[in-house]
Amino acid sequence: MQNFSGDPAQEYFADGMTEELITELSRIHAIKVISRTSVMEYKGTRKHLPQIARELGVDGILEGSVRREGDQVRITVQLLDGPNDRHLWSEDYQREIRGILNLQTEMAQSIARQIRIEVTPQQEARARSGRAVNPEAYEAYLRGRSYITSASLTVQDLQTAQPYFEEAIRKDPGFALGYVGLADCYVYLAFYHQISPASARGPAREALRKAMELDDSVGEAHETLAVLHWYEDWDWAAAEREFNSALALAPNFGCAHLLHGHFLAWKGKRPEALAEIARSGELDPWLLLRGQ
């Protein structure tokens, strides 16, 4: 999404909204959704829509803009026929940031209906759940996400992101995504040998426990827990169970397919591993190119 707020410092907010809408669309199983990391490669591109559609292997392309004024946010999205460079549908939305989580779900469901995808009763219930988030907590969360979703994730990115997630939790202890971001920081800081696995394990598990207690439908939480079961517990049955849960909740999550593929390869299940790695490449073409 383009930042129409008139303030370059709000770029993180527009990028965060792009990622969150992709995440919501990814929950709808019948839609193939390209992951954020590949989509963001086209930010500011001069390429024509048919070329982008061809490179990503998609028919529909979403474009959008975000205008933020204080605690109000106005979002415009339009659905385009990529191969034919043709406008299909557009809509404007305006909400307080406090209701942004519901707005993202509402937009995803509107888009699904436009391409004649049935929205399940569970997805309808999610839109009616009335989840609200403290605006300052959500802003801190998006700032943290802007660092840990960097194409070339570094230790400094993680160390910068962690306090933002901690702030998000302080501002809104009921905000599940803040706990997921914090758990990811602990896990990856241990992976990069900045903290010991033993010191990361407890805080990461507690953050994931809290996130799932608040909202068990966040696929990314199950993916991170799967990695902990795999690397730390050597509990392969539990790891497989959590990978399956992550992919059931977020079937278009390219990184989860890739990690699951590595897990299956490690277990010696070569055909299944290759299928998962191939699927991750379909959903996030740049993921494999970056060697992540």
N, C-alpha and C positions, 0 to 999 in steps of 0.2 A: 504494500500500500504506500502511496505517496503521502508525504508529510505536507499538509496544507495549512499548518498552524501558523506559518509565518515566522517560525523560530527554529533554526537549525538544531538547537539543543534538544528539540522534541523528536529527533530522528529515531531515537531508541524506542519511543512510544509507538510510532508508526510501524517499525519493524516488529515490535512485540505483538501488535495487533495482527499483523500478517501471520506470525507464527501461531497465535492462539486460534485464529480462524482455520488455519490448516489443521491444527490439532482437532478441532471440533468436527471438521469435515471427515477427518480420518476415522472417526468413530462410526461412520455410516458405511457398513460393510460393502454395499453394492457399488460404491464409488472408488475408482482408483485415484488416489491423491498423491501427487509428487511432494516429497518432503521439502521442508524449509531450506535445507542446505543447498539443494539443487536449484530451487526457485530463486533464491537470493542471488545466484550467479547472474541473473538477468536484470537485476536492479539497475535502472538507468541505461539499459541497453538500447542501441539503435536498431537492433534486429527487428525484422518484420514478424508479425504474428505467425504466419504460416511456417517460417523457419523455426521459431521457438517451439511451436506445436510439434513439428517434425523431430526436433532434437530431443524433446522430452517424451515423445510418444503419446501425446494426448490429443483429444478433440476439443475440449473446452478449456478456456483460459479465463481466470478471474482477474480483473483489475479493480483497484480501489483507491480511495483517498481517505485520509483522517484529518479532521480539523478539531483541535482541542482548545477549549476556552475555559480555564479554571477547572471545575469539576464536571463540566459538560463536554461530551464528545459527540461529534457528528461524523458518520461514516457513510460513504457512498460506494457501492459495489456494482460492478456490471459484469455480466457473463457474455463471453465472446466465442463465436465459432472460430477456433484457431486456424484450421486449414483453409477456410474461406474468408477469413478476416471480416466477419460479419457480426454485428451487434444482435444479441438475443434477448437480453433482459437487464434491467437495472433497478436499483432501489436505494432510497435514502433512509438512514436510521439515526435517531438522536436519543441519547440517554445520559443520565448521570453515570459517572464512572462506577459508583456503588453498584449499579446494575449491569456492569459490563459482561459478567460471566453469562448471565442469561441472554444478553444481546448476541453474544457469539454463537450460542446454541441456536437462537432464533434465526440468525443469518444462515447458518449451515443448513438448517431444515428448509428454509425458503429456497436456497440454491438446489437442494436435493429435489424438491417438488418441481422446480423449473425443468429439470432434466428427467422428470418422471420416475424418480426413485422413491419407493415407499418408505416412509418414516415409521419405525416400529413404535408400539405403545411405550416401550421403555424410554425411547428417545423423546417422545412427546412428554413423558413424565419429567424427564430431565429439564426440559424447557420450563415446566411449571413449578420447579422445585423452589423457586424464590430465593436462590442463593445470592447473598449480597457480600461485598467485600469492601473493607475500608479503603478509600481512595489512596491514602498514603501508603498502605501496605501493598496495594496493587502496583503503584509506581515503583516502589522499592523492588518488588518482584521482577518487573520488566527490566529494570536496570541490571539486576543480577543475571537474568536470562540473556541480556545482550552480550555479556561476557562469556558465559559458559557455552553459548551456541556459536562462538567464533569458529570460523573455518579452520583456523590453526590454533587450537586450544593450547594455552600455555599455563605454567604454574602461576604466573602473575595474574592471568585471567581468573583463575580459580580463587586466588587469595583476595582479589578485588571483589569478586561476586559474593563470597561467603558472608561478609557483613551486611550486604543488601538483603539476603535471604533471612538473616537473623533479625534485621529491622522489620521485614515484612511480617514475621511471626510475632514480634513484640507489638506491632501496631494492630495486628488482627490474629489472635491465637487460633481462630477457627478457619484460617485460610490454608487449605490442604496443600496447594501447589507450593507455598513457601517452604513447607517441610520437605517436599520432594526435591526442590532445588538445593536445600541445605544438605540432604543426604547425598546427593550427587557430588557436591563439593568434597565431602569427607571421603567418599569412595575414590574419586579421581586424585585427590591429594595423596592418598595412600598409594595409588597406582604409580604416581610420579615420585614416590619415595620421599615426599616432603613431611609426612607423618607416618608413624608405624601402623601397620594393619591392625594391630591390637587396639591402638588408641582411636582408630577410625571406626572400628566395628560397632562399638557400643552406641556412640552418638548417631551413626548412620541408621542403625536398626531402630533406635528410639524415634528418630524423625520419621522413618517409614511407617512405624507402628501408628504414630499419631496421624500421619497423612491418611492412612487407610481407615482409621477409626472415623475420620471426618468425611472421607469420600473414597470408597473402595473401587470406584470406576475409573481411576486415573491409571492408564496403562503404563506410564513411565515409572510409577512407583513399583509396580510388579516387576518391571524389567530390572530395575536397580536391585530389588530384593533377590531376583534370580541370580544376578552376578555375585552377590554376597554368598548365597548358598553354594554356588559353584566354586568360587575362589577361596572362600574363607572356611566354609563348613565341610566341604567335600560331600555335601548332601545332594547327590545328583538327581534323585527323585523329586526333591523339593525344588531344585533349580528348574527342572523340566516343567513342573507344575506351574511355577511362576512365569516362565517364558510363555507357556500356553495361555495363561491368564492375560499377560500383557498383550499378546497378539490377538486374542479374542476381543479385548477392549479397544485396541488400537491396531487394526489389521493393516493399516498403511504406514506404520512406523518402521521406516527403512532400517534404522540403526538396530532395532530389536530383532528384525529378521537376520541382520548380519551377525550379531552376537549369538543368536540362536544357532546360526549356521556354524560358527566357530565351536560352539558347545557340542553340536552333533558330530562335527569332525573329530573333536577331541575324544568323543565316545566311540569313534570308529564307524559311525553311520554315514559313510561317504555319499551315497546317492541323495539322502535326505539333506545332508549338509550343503551339497552343491545346489540343490533346489532352493534352499533358503537364501543362499548367497546370491543366486541369480535373481530371486525375488527382490532382495534388497537393492540390487542394481536397477531393477525396473522402477522402483519407487523413489530411488535417490541416485540417479546416474553419477553424480559427482562424488558420492560416498566412496566407491571403489577406486576411483581415479586418485583420490587423496590418500588412499591406503589406510583408511580408518576402519 
